[in-house]
Amino acid sequence: MKSSAVTNEAVKPAEPWDLRQFAKTPPMGWNSWDCFGVSVTEDEVKANADFMARHLKPFGWEYIVVDLAWYAPHAHKDTYKQPGLEQLIDKHGRLIPAPNRFPSSAGGEGFKPLADYVHSLGLKFGLHIMRGIPVQAVEQNTPILGSTSCARDIAQSEDGCFWFKSMVGINMTRDGGQAYYDSLARLYASWGVDFIKADDINSWDGDGQKDPYHTDEIEGVATAIRKAGRPMVLSLSPGAARVCNANHLRRHANMWRISFDFWDNWEALKKQFDRCRLWAPYITQGAWPDADMLPIGRIGIRGEVGEARATNFTPDEQYTLMTLWCIARSPLMFGGHLPESDALSLSQITNAEALTVNQHSANSRQLYRRGEAIAWTADVPGTNKKYLALFNLSDQALEIGVTAGELGLGTGKFTVRDLWGKVVLGNFTGHFAARLNPHGAGLYQVSP
């Protein structure tokens, strides 16, 4: 396999960072996975960055994230899981971008030119990594930067990823284990990376397969970031994370997946309600349970699931998706190709009032579930106002409501504003109800 030296890395000592300061609100951005899968190109990344800078940045959207296999010149969705995937590494066994897909990375530049471009737009740059060390590094027994160990000394071949055959786990008890992750974080810091999505590291429960929670390597990645001298948000994938690991997750990551990969399927969306309810008590500043990406807009262009399409979610289902992610304060990572976004998606991701619920509410929680009628609420910090989300998961229209008492507002009068519609619905006494379409939702601010 090809290898290349990366020459723009600077190793500098730094005081350990507190990861919790890196994502004080749920991260908002774009990720290449839902639309381009394992074959996104530099031009496609720039096109989405350009669109975000022009249209979304004023609303808080800021991350541009390159997902899986940026180091594989010929990755294809039908073959990338097979053994023998060509991956490019440097002399220290670290993956580097494929120049045929990312031309600016040629000559050992890595992702620095692309990150610089994203930064020039006032945005932040992120990338996806797999847990462990590349099989090419093990085959070549590459030396580990900052250690006397080599790749074979730390490789844990029996702990590889079951769905991606080109990486093996790292034995963190061996000399060189932490040094390898330290070298990755220093490299990414030298490139100007602001966000790391680490995959095959959180618990996985899907497709009949179960994978463990990789405690040692989670701590290894987090420690490396703390030492690297640059703020980098840490996102853990896949899921479903288990609440028994909540304290560990909150100490070592900024966001973590609470489900396996989420796609544009109504039954999958319904399952997210219980997961969001379960994780709501563990939300804290800088540490966010992640319900996964938003598979809306134009997706599947070269993606993992299905053909090129507009999202399969109906407009009502899309409102349900966006309302749940906002009230549950999940990170918001848009999955569609932004330049081809439809009017509905654009109206939702530029609705400042709805995004404020996601970014700045407090004490988010499910208020009740009565069959297929669900109500969530959250506090408006510093006020006695409340946010309210109502959901109809049934196949028939339903009237769904709450009392002032359920909202903690006593029995007096209150005013309701429809945040999606951007209109005041009126004054109500003691009770408010909305008639919701099948699979539909409403998002409101309630003011005494």
C-alpha positions, 0 to 999 in steps of 0.5 A: 500500500502507498504511504506518504509523510505528513510534514506540517505537523507540530508537536507542542506541549499543552495543558489538558483541555476540559472537553466539556467546554468544546460543545456548550450547546448541541453541535449543529452541522453537516455530515457527508454520510447520508448523501455521499457515503464513503466516496465524498469528494473535496468539491462536494465538501466545499459546495456544502460548506459554501452553502452553509456559510451563505445560508445557515451560519447566521442560525448557528450551523457551523460544522462540516464533517467528512465521514468514513473512508476519506483515506481510501482512494477507491472506496465504494458502498458495495465493497468497502466492508470487505477485507483488503480495502486500499487505505493510505497511511503515513510513515507512522501508520496514520491514515491520510486523505486520498489525493484523487478525492481530496486533491489539496491533500497531495504532497503531505498536506493532509486535510489542512488546506481543506480545513483552512478553506472551511475556516475561511468561511467562518465554519469549523471542520470535522472528520470521521475516524475508526477505532484502532489502527489500520491493517496496513500499519500492522502489515508494515509494522510502522513505528509509532510517533512518540514511542519506541513501539511499533504497530504490531506491539499494540495491535489487538487483531481479535478486537477488530470491527466486525463490519469494517475489516480494515482496522484492528483494535489497540491494546491500551495496556501496551507501551505505545497504545496511548502514544498512537492516539496522541499522535493522531490527535496531534496530526488532526490538530495540525490540520485544523480539525475541530470535530472528531467522530470516532466510530466502532467505539460506542456500544452497538446493537443492530442487525443482530450484532452486538459490540462492546463498549470500548472503555479503554479506547474511548479514554485513549481518544479523549486523553489524546484530544485533551493533550493535543492543544486544540479544541476538538469536539468528540462524538462517539458512534455508533449506538445504542449507548447504554445508560449504565455508561452515562457517567463515563460518557459524560466525562469522556465525550461531547456527544454519543449515539443513542441508537444505531444508524438512523434513516428516513423510515417512520418505524425507525423514527417512532423508536427514537422516542423511547431512546430520547426519553431514556436519555433526557435526564443525562443531558448536561452542558457539553455532553449530549445524547445524540439521536443521530443525523437528520436524513432529510433533503436530498440523500442517497446520492452515493449513500449507504442506504437506498438510491438517490432520493428526496427523504422518504419522510412525509412533511408531517413526519419531518416535522415530527423528526425536527421537533423531537430532535429540538426538544430532546436537545440532540445534536443536529447534523444535516444529512442531505446535500445542502445545495439541493435542499428542498424548501421545507427542509430549509425552512426548518433548519433556518427557523430560529425559534425552533433552533433556540429550543434545541440550543438554549432550553433546559430540563427537557423531558417527556411529560406523558405518553398516552398510547400514541399521543406524546407530550414533551416539555422544557423550560425557557431559562430565566423565565416562567415560560415553557416549551411544549412539543406534541406528537401524534404517532398514530395513523389518524388525526388526533387532538392532543393537549395539556393542562396548565397544571401539567405544565406547572403553570397553575390554572391561570391564563396563558398564551401559546405561540406556534414556533413552526408557524411563527404565529401566536395562537391565542390566550387559553385558560387551564388547557391547550390542545392541538389537532395534529395530522397522522405522524405529525407534531407541533412545537410551541412556547407557552407564556403565563 
